[in-house]
Every structure is written in C-alpha cells, then in structure tokens.
Amino acid sequence: MFAGIEKCVVSMWFPRLASERALRTWPVDAPFALTLRQNNTEQVYCLNTQAERQRLHRGMSFADARAFCPDLVSRPARPDLDARFLSALRRWATRYCPWVGRDGTDGLVLDVTGSTHLWGSEADMLEDMRTRAGRAGLTVRLGLANTRGAAWALAHYGDGATLAQETHKALAHLPVAALRLDEAMSTALQRLGLRTIGDLCATARAPLARRFGPKLMLRLDHALGHSPETVNPEADPPHYGVRLTFPEPIGLMADVMAATSRLLGPLCHKLKTHEAGARALTLTLRRVDQGSQQVELRLAAAMRNPRRILPLFERGLSEVDAGFGIDQMRLVAGVVEPLPVQQIGAVSAKSSSPDRLNDLITRIGTRIGLENVQRFLPADSHIPERSFIIAPAAYSTAQGGWSVARPRPLRLFPPEPIAGTGPRPPERFRWRRMALATARATGPERIAPEWWLDDEGWRSGMRDYWHVETRQGRRLWLYYTPQNPGWFVQGEFA
C-alpha cells in the first residue's frame, strides 16, 4: 500500500508529564516537585520548570531538595494517575495517525507513514503537535525519523526532525545514551572513549559485540534502520454501551421494558465475550422534548444474564416520566468486574442459591441503598466486641470461622454496671429497673485486653466473664474486673 513511501516515525516525550498533570488540577506559582519513596528514601520524582532552575533534579533526596530550595512545594507522586493521563494522551494522538503506542511511562511513539501530507509537511505536523500540547500546559519534545530508535534519540537528545537519508548524519553527534542503553553500559562505553554514536559506528563491531553482548549492536541497528522495529498500537479498552433509537416515540411501561430487554441482549453478549460482569448499569431515556432521565442500577454481584437483570429495572422504570414520548434509550455498564466462565455441572446447580440471594440484595438495595444491606464477618480478635466486623453485603463475601471455645451471647451491647461485690456473681441484683436473682452461674472465663491497642473500655484491666441464668428467665453475660473491682452486664443470650 505504501510502496515507494519512506517510513516515518514520530517520538513524543513529555519530560515533565507527572508534575504538569498534577499542576493542571492544583496550580502552583512556585518551585514544585512530586516525591516518591524509593529505596526507603523520599526522593524527587518529577519537577516543574521553576524547581529545575533552582538546580534540583530527579532522583535527589527530598531532604537535600528542601535544603537547596526552602520554598519548594511538594506533593506525593501518583504513578497510577500518570499512567491514566498518558492513556488519554495516546487517544488524543490518534488524530495524527491510527498507529500510536506507549513509549515508557512518559512518551508516545507514532507511525505517521502516509499521513504527514494531511498536515502539509512533516514540519507543519510537528508544529501542530507542539502548539496543541502547549495549550494543554504540557512540555513536549519531538523527534521525527525513518526509524523508531532514531526518533527516540532525537526527541530525548536532539529535539529535532530528520529525513530518512539524513539519519546517520543526525545521530552521529548524539551521545551513546541516545541508543536507549542502560546507564552501566553507557558509562562503560564512555570510559573506552566512545562518547557519541558516530564514534560507535567508526569502531569495529566484533570486539564491541564480544564485550557488551548483542544488545548494543541491536540498538545501533534499530536506530540506523538496519534491523526493523515495529510500532505496536495499544488497543482501546472495550466500551460497554449500547443505544437504541425508535422511529416513533414510546411511553408505555411494557414498551420501555421490551426496549430494555433488547438493549441487555447485545450488552450482556459483549460482557460474556470479554469474560466480564456488570456491577453498575445506567439506562438513559431521551424524550422528544430533548429532556432525559436516568435509571441507575447497582448490582450486589457481577452479572451478565439479561433475564436476571431485566426484572431489577422494573422499580426504577416505573418512576420515569415519559412526557410526550421517548425516542432514544442508551444502556451503559459503568462499573465492570471480571467474571470468568464457570464449569457447567453439579457445582453450577448449587450456585443458584447465591444468585437468588444477590438478586434479593439488589432489589432491597435499590430501595434503601446497597451500603445499608450489611452482614457480619468474623474478625481475628479474642475481645468480644472486636470479634466481628460489619460490612456491606454487596461488597463482601460470606465467611465461616465463627466457632469459639465458649458460647457467646446473641445480643452484645456496651457494658452496663450493676451492684455487686466479690469475685462471684451477686445472688440478687438490679438491671434495667428489673430485680433479678441468680439461679445458676457458669464461669469464669478470663479475657485479657489487647495490650497493643489503646481501648478506653478495657483500661480497667482483665475481665472474668460469667454466664448467669436468672430465676426470672433472663440469661445474661456478666463480667467482673478484679484489678478495678466492679460488675457489668455486656450481653444477653437467647
């Protein structure tokens, strides 16, 4: 297709990508640096222009940076947000060509072969890239050549453009580090007097290959075009959204449910293809008066079965005001989780019970909120009030491990003091305005506080717990504090 057209590759390097991303959301008119903890030391991760003018550089200790520049403003680095921002830049760069891939953590590589004429010339295309990046507040260095290695070298060390026939001449004066070599190999070459790529090309290849291995020669061949190096574009993540436009407006509940069913079919098929399940769905209904309403559905578990999801939309759709009619519906899975394919057999038959429970949690959650449907989970603690945690049922999994050596009360509440003396339970006492008499007492069970946690309720020291059955029918959980004598009621058995 491109016979007779020389290959053309552009390397885009954003030397201050992390700091400029942070400054887009939090502008600072002062020396600014992002810090990251590496090798058990807080180090400078990225800087802005003003900080670089203070002779600060990447990799230096943050304490030294503050000593050189007391006015330095710092924030913790977020490499995850930087990677997400670079993905957005990759999508933006597809305006120049479809073949765009990442180049490290702060660069992009574009195979613009056959598309440079759309911008007039190579120089006009590079100028458009600089202008648009500048408007976004980003510093970019560009390199254009007929090989990926040469384009990278020009972007990082030359910041210029070269044509295919001028590659060797443009690279000759660049340092050997421009070949994408590690620091140890670059230092070793400089000690031998090979400081530039031109010096490396003028040296016999065999001795260099024996001393430094094939990687050095491969990098040189990549830059000069003697060995091919492809640009692998990054695929866009799948978009889980479908849309349906009607020739005539609809407004009946049955019609809206039927249209929702038609939308769920292709959406769930796409989820199944990628072995994923939806946790949050948004159904947007556009009316003929250009108004729109949304029905949000949050699921208790990842699902992709349209028959299970469709009834869960009934309550939300019953509250929709169709107005003069609905002419378009759009369904999007906003939150998606992995849902691998399961083996069909006897095991899958038992899984219907958890599915029905998840559907029930979803139905209740649409009314009161998924966070308000909670379950108890065991916790690793011998303290009664810390032996469990409360978590939303939709975002947790039921667990076992509730077995204890001694029985625990069904109801547990904050300790309530009662009158009593001595280490054994009192024969008669008053609790909650009730006069009770002890019929049977089982114990004691001594529980010591967790010394590694400061709990105000356990500052009285260890506790001796008793299971007390009263003549009035109450079965209470009492404890005695020998270090600070006193009796308390903390729970009640069934």
C-alpha positions in Angstrom: 0.0 0.0 0.0 2.8 2.4 0.9 5.2 1.2 -1.8 7.7 4.0 -2.6 6.9 5.9 0.6 9.6 6.0 3.2 8.7 5.0 6.8 8.2 8.0 9.1 8.1 7.7 12.9 7.5 10.4 15.5 8.6 10.1 19.1 6.7 12.3 21.6 8.4 12.7 25.0 6.8 14.6 27.9 9.8 15.2 30.3 7.6 16.8 33.0 4.4 14.6 32.5 3.8 13.8 36.2 4.3 17.3 37.6 2.4 19.0 34.8 -0.5 16.6 35.3 -0.6 17.5 39.0 -0.4 21.2 38.3 -3.4 21.0 35.9 -5.6 20.3 38.9 -3.7 22.2 41.5 -1.8 25.2 40.0 1.2 26.4 42.0 3.3 29.5 41.1 6.4 28.3 42.9 9.1 25.6 42.7 7.1 22.4 42.7 8.1 18.7 43.0 6.5 15.3 43.3 8.0 12.9 45.7 8.1 9.1 45.7 9.5 6.8 48.3 12.2 4.6 46.7 14.9 2.5 48.4 13.5 3.5 51.8 14.2 7.2 51.0 11.9 10.0 49.9 13.2 11.1 46.5 12.3 13.7 44.0 10.1 12.1 41.3 9.3 15.0 38.9 9.8 18.8 38.9 8.4 21.8 37.2 10.5 24.5 35.4 10.9 26.7 38.4 12.3 23.9 40.5 14.8 22.9 37.8 16.0 26.5 37.7 16.9 26.0 41.4 19.3 23.2 40.3 17.1 20.5 41.6 16.9 17.2 39.6 15.2 13.9 39.6 16.4 11.2 41.9 17.9 13.5 44.5 16.9 13.2 48.1 13.9 15.3 49.1 15.6 16.4 52.2 18.5 17.8 50.1 16.0 19.4 47.7 14.3 21.3 50.7 17.8 22.4 51.9 18.6 23.9 48.5 15.1 25.3 48.0 13.2 26.1 51.2 10.2 27.4 49.2 9.8 24.1 47.5 6.1 22.9 47.3 5.7 19.2 47.2 3.1 16.6 46.8 3.2 12.7 46.7 3.5 11.2 43.3 0.7 9.1 41.8 2.2 6.9 39.1 -1.3 5.3 38.6 -2.8 8.7 37.7 0.2 9.4 35.4 -0.4 6.2 33.5 -4.1 7.0 33.1 -3.2 10.5 31.9 -0.8 9.0 29.4 -3.5 6.8 28.1 -5.7 9.8 27.5 -2.8 11.4 25.6 -2.5 8.3 23.5 -6.1 8.6 22.4 -5.6 12.3 21.6 -2.6 11.4 19.5 -4.7 9.2 17.2 -5.8 12.4 15.5 -2.4 12.2 13.6 -2.3 8.5 12.8 -4.0 5.3 13.9 -0.8 3.6 14.9 0.0 5.1 18.4 1.7 3.2 21.2 3.2 4.0 24.5 6.9 4.5 24.9 7.8 4.0 28.5 6.0 5.9 31.2 6.3 9.4 29.8 6.3 9.1 26.0 4.4 8.0 22.9 5.5 6.7 19.5 3.5 7.3 16.3 3.9 5.6 12.9 2.8 8.5 10.7 3.8 6.9 7.4 1.5 8.0 4.7 -0.3 10.6 6.9 2.1 13.5 7.0 0.8 15.0 3.8 -2.6 15.7 5.6 -0.8 18.4 7.6 1.0 19.9 4.7 4.5 18.7 5.7 6.4 17.0 8.5 7.4 20.3 10.0 3.8 21.5 10.0 2.7 18.4 11.7 5.3 18.7 14.4 4.4 22.4 14.9 0.8 21.4 15.3 1.8 18.8 18.0 3.8 21.4 19.9 1.0 24.0 19.7 -1.7 21.7 20.9 0.4 20.3 23.8 1.3 23.9 24.8 -2.3 24.8 25.0 -2.8 21.9 27.4 0.1 23.1 29.6 2.3 20.2 28.6 6.0 20.3 27.6 6.7 18.0 24.7 9.9 17.2 22.8 9.6 15.7 19.4 11.7 13.6 17.1 10.9 12.5 13.6 12.9 10.0 11.6 12.5 6.9 9.5 13.2 4.5 12.4 11.8 4.3 15.9 15.2 4.3 17.6 16.4 7.4 15.7 13.1 9.3 16.5 13.6 8.5 20.2 17.2 9.7 20.2 16.2 13.0 18.5 13.3 13.6 20.9 15.4 12.9 24.1 18.8 14.3 23.0 18.2 16.4 19.8 14.6 17.7 19.8 14.6 17.9 16.0 13.4 16.2 12.8 15.4 14.4 10.2 14.6 12.7 7.0 15.4 9.1 6.1 18.6 9.9 4.1 19.9 12.1 6.9 19.5 9.6 9.8 23.2 8.7 10.1 24.3 12.3 10.0 21.8 13.4 12.5 22.7 10.7 15.0 26.4 11.0 14.7 26.9 13.8 17.2 24.4 12.4 19.8 25.7 10.6 22.9 25.7 6.8 23.1 22.9 7.0 25.7 20.6 8.0 22.8 20.6 4.4 21.8 18.3 3.6 24.7 21.2 1.9 26.6 21.2 1.4 30.4 23.4 3.7 32.5 26.1 1.0 33.2 26.7 0.3 29.5 26.7 4.0 28.6 29.3 4.6 31.3 31.5 1.7 30.1 31.4 2.9 26.5 32.4 6.5 27.6 35.4 5.1 29.5 36.6 3.5 26.3 36.4 6.8 24.6 33.2 6.0 22.6 31.2 9.1 23.6 29.0 9.6 20.5 27.1 7.3 18.1 29.5 8.4 15.4 32.4 7.1 17.4 30.5 3.8 17.9 29.8 3.5 14.2 33.5 4.0 13.4 34.6 1.2 15.7 34.8 -2.5 14.7 31.6 -4.3 15.6 33.1 -7.7 16.6 35.1 -6.5 19.6 32.1 -4.5 20.9 29.7 -7.4 20.5 32.1 -9.7 22.4 32.5 -7.3 25.2 28.9 -5.8 25.5 26.8 -8.6 24.0 24.3 -8.4 21.1 22.1 -5.8 22.8 24.4 -2.9 21.9 24.6 -3.8 18.2 20.9 -4.4 18.1 20.1 -1.0 19.5 22.5 0.6 16.9 20.9 -1.3 14.1 17.4 -0.2 15.3 18.5 3.4 15.2 20.2 3.2 11.8 17.4 1.2 10.2 19.5 -2.0 9.6 17.1 -4.0 11.8 13.3 -3.5 11.8 11.5 -2.3 14.9 7.7 -2.1 14.8 5.3 0.3 16.5 2.6 -1.7 18.3 -0.5 0.4 18.8 -2.3 0.0 22.1 -5.9 -1.3 21.8 -8.6 0.8 23.3 -10.4 -0.7 26.2 -13.8 -2.2 25.4 -16.8 0.2 25.8 -19.8 -1.5 27.3 -22.6 0.7 26.0 -25.5 0.2 23.5 -28.1 2.5 22.1 -31.5 2.1 20.5 -33.3 4.8 18.5 -37.1 4.5 17.8 -38.8 5.5 14.6 -41.8 6.5 16.7 -41.8 7.7 20.4 -42.8 5.2 23.0 -44.2 5.7 26.5 -45.9 2.6 27.8 -44.2 0.6 30.5 -44.4 -2.6 28.5 -42.7 -0.9 25.5 -39.9 0.5 27.7 -39.3 -2.9 29.3 -39.2 -4.5 25.9 -36.7 -2.0 24.6 -34.6 -2.5 27.8 -34.6 -6.2 27.1 -33.3 -5.6 23.5 -30.5 -3.4 24.9 -29.5 -6.0 27.5 -29.0 -8.7 24.9 -26.1 -7.3 23.0 -24.6 -5.7 26.1 -24.5 -9.0 28.0 -23.1 -10.7 24.9 -20.3 -8.2 24.8 -19.7 -8.8 28.6 -19.6 -12.5 28.1 -17.1 -12.2 25.2 -14.7 -10.3 27.5 -15.5 -12.6 30.5 -16.8 -9.6 32.5 -19.8 -8.8 34.5 -21.6 -5.5 35.2 -21.8 -4.1 38.8 -23.5 -0.8 37.9 -25.8 0.0 34.9 -27.1 3.3 33.8 -30.1 3.5 31.5 -30.7 6.9 29.9 -34.0 7.7 28.3 -34.2 10.7 26.0 -37.6 12.3 25.4 -38.8 14.0 22.3 -38.6 17.4 24.1 -34.8 16.8 24.4 -35.1 16.1 28.1 -33.6 13.0 29.5 -34.0 10.8 32.6 -31.6 8.2 34.0 -32.3 5.0 35.9 -29.2 3.7 37.8 -29.0 0.1 38.9 -26.2 -1.1 41.2 -25.9 -4.9 41.5 -24.9 -6.9 44.5 -22.7 -9.1 42.4 -21.2 -9.0 38.9 -23.9 -10.2 36.4 -24.3 -10.7 32.7 -27.6 -12.6 32.5 -30.2 -10.5 30.8 -33.1 -12.5 32.3 -31.8 -11.8 35.9 -31.1 -8.1 35.2 -34.3 -7.1 33.4 -36.7 -7.5 36.4 -34.4 -5.4 38.5 -35.1 -2.4 36.3 -38.9 -2.5 36.9 -39.0 -0.3 40.0 -36.8 2.4 38.5 -38.6 2.5 35.2 -42.0 2.7 36.9 -41.0 6.1 38.2 -39.9 7.5 34.8 -42.0 10.3 33.3 -42.1 9.6 29.6 -43.7 13.0 28.8 -44.6 13.2 25.1 -42.6 10.0 24.4 -39.2 8.5 24.5 -37.3 8.4 21.2 -33.9 7.0 22.3 -32.5 4.7 25.0 -28.9 4.2 26.0 -27.6 1.5 28.3 -24.1 1.7 29.7 -22.2 -0.6 32.1 -20.3 1.9 34.2 -18.6 -0.5 36.6 -17.4 -3.8 35.2 -15.6 -6.7 37.1 -14.0 -9.9 35.8 -16.5 -12.8 35.6 -14.8 -15.9 34.2 -16.8 -18.7 32.6 -17.7 -21.4 35.1 -17.9 -25.2 34.5 -21.5 -26.4 33.9 -22.4 -29.4 36.1 -23.4 -30.4 39.6 -21.5 -27.5 41.1 -23.3 -24.9 39.0 -26.7 -26.2 40.2 -25.7 -25.3 43.8 -24.8 -21.8 42.7 -28.4 -20.8 42.2 -28.9 -20.1 45.8 -26.1 -17.4 45.9 -27.6 -15.9 42.7 -31.0 -15.6 44.2 -29.5 -14.0 47.3 -27.6 -11.5 45.2 -30.8 -10.7 43.3 -32.6 -10.1 46.7 -29.8 -7.9 47.9 -30.0 -5.9 44.7 -33.8 -5.5 45.0 -33.6 -4.3 48.6 -30.5 -2.1 47.7 -32.4 -0.2 45.0 -34.8 1.0 47.8 -32.5 1.6 50.8 -29.1 1.6 49.1 -26.6 -1.3 48.8 -24.4 0.1 51.6 -27.3 -0.3 54.0 -27.7 -4.1 53.4 -25.0 -5.4 55.7 -23.6 -8.6 57.0 -21.4 -9.7 59.9 -18.0 -11.1 59.2 -15.6 -12.7 61.7 -12.5 -10.8 62.8 -9.3 -12.1 64.3 -9.6 -10.9 67.9 -10.4 -12.5 71.2 -12.1 -9.4 72.5 -15.9 -9.9 72.3 -16.8 -6.6 70.8 -13.9 -6.9 68.2 -14.5 -10.4 67.1 -16.7 -9.3 64.2 -17.0 -6.5 61.7 -20.0 -5.2 59.8 -19.6 -4.9 56.0 -21.9 -4.2 53.1 -23.2 -7.5 51.8 -22.9 -6.4 48.1 -19.1 -5.8 48.5 -18.2 -8.7 50.7 -18.3 -12.5 50.8 -19.9 -14.6 53.5 -17.2 -16.3 55.5 -17.0 -19.1 58.1 -14.8 -19.3 61.1 -17.4 -18.3 63.7 -16.6 -21.2 66.0 -15.5 -20.2 69.6 -14.4 -22.3 72.6 -17.1 -20.7 74.8 -20.6 -19.7 73.8 -21.2 -16.0 73.1 -24.5 -14.1 73.7 -26.9 -13.4 70.9 -27.1 -9.7 71.8 -24.0 -7.7 72.7 -24.2 -4.1 74.0 -21.9 -1.6 75.8 -21.2 -2.7 79.4 -23.9 -1.6 81.9 -22.8 -1.5 85.6 -24.7 -3.4 88.3 -24.2 -3.5 92.1 -22.2 -6.4 93.3 -19.2 -7.4 95.5 -16.7 -10.2 95.4 -15.4 -12.3 92.5 -18.6 -14.4 92.2 -21.8 -13.2 90.6 -24.2 -11.5 93.1 -27.2 -13.6 94.2 -29.5 -10.6 93.8 -29.0 -7.5 91.6 -31.0 -4.9 89.6 -30.5 -4.4 85.9 -32.6 -2.1 83.8 -35.0 -1.5 86.6 -35.6 -5.2 87.0 -34.9 -7.1 90.2 -33.2 -10.4 89.3 -32.0 -13.4 91.3 -29.2 -15.7 90.2 -30.3 -19.3 89.7 -27.1 -20.7 88.0 -23.7 -19.2 87.2 -21.1 -20.8 84.8 -17.6 -19.4 84.7 -15.3 -17.7 84.9 -13.8 -17.1 81.5 -10.9 -14.7 81.8 -10.2 -12.4 78.9 -7.2 -10.2 78.9 -7.1 -6.9 77.0 -5.1 -6.5 73.8 -2.0 -4.5 75.0 -1.1 -3.4 71.5 -4.3 -1.4 71.2 -5.4 1.5 73.3 -9.1 0.9 74.1 -10.7 3.1 76.7 -13.2 0.5 77.6 -10.5 -2.0 78.6 -8.4 0.3 80.7 -9.9 -1.4 83.8 -7.8 -4.5 83.1 -8.7 -8.1 82.6 -12.3 -9.4 82.8 -13.8 -12.5 84.3 -16.9 -13.4 82.3 -19.8 -15.4 83.7 -22.9 -17.0 82.1 -25.7 -16.2 84.6 -29.2 -17.7 84.4 -31.7 -15.8 86.5 -34.9 -17.2 88.1 -36.9 -14.6 86.1 -35.8 -16.3 82.8 -33.0 -13.9 81.7 -29.8 -15.4 80.6 -27.1 -12.7 80.9 -23.4 -12.3 80.2 -21.7 -10.7 83.2 -18.1 -9.9 83.9 -16.1 -8.9 86.9 -12.9 -6.7 86.8 -10.5 -7.9 89.5 -8.0 -5.1 89.0 -10.7 -2.4 89.4 -13.5 -4.3 91.3 -16.9 -3.9 89.6 -19.7 -5.9 88.0 -21.1 -5.2 84.5 -23.7 -6.7 82.1 -22.5 -6.8 78.4 -24.7 -9.3 76.7 -27.9 -11.4 76.7 -28.3 -15.0 75.5 -31.4 -16.2 73.6 
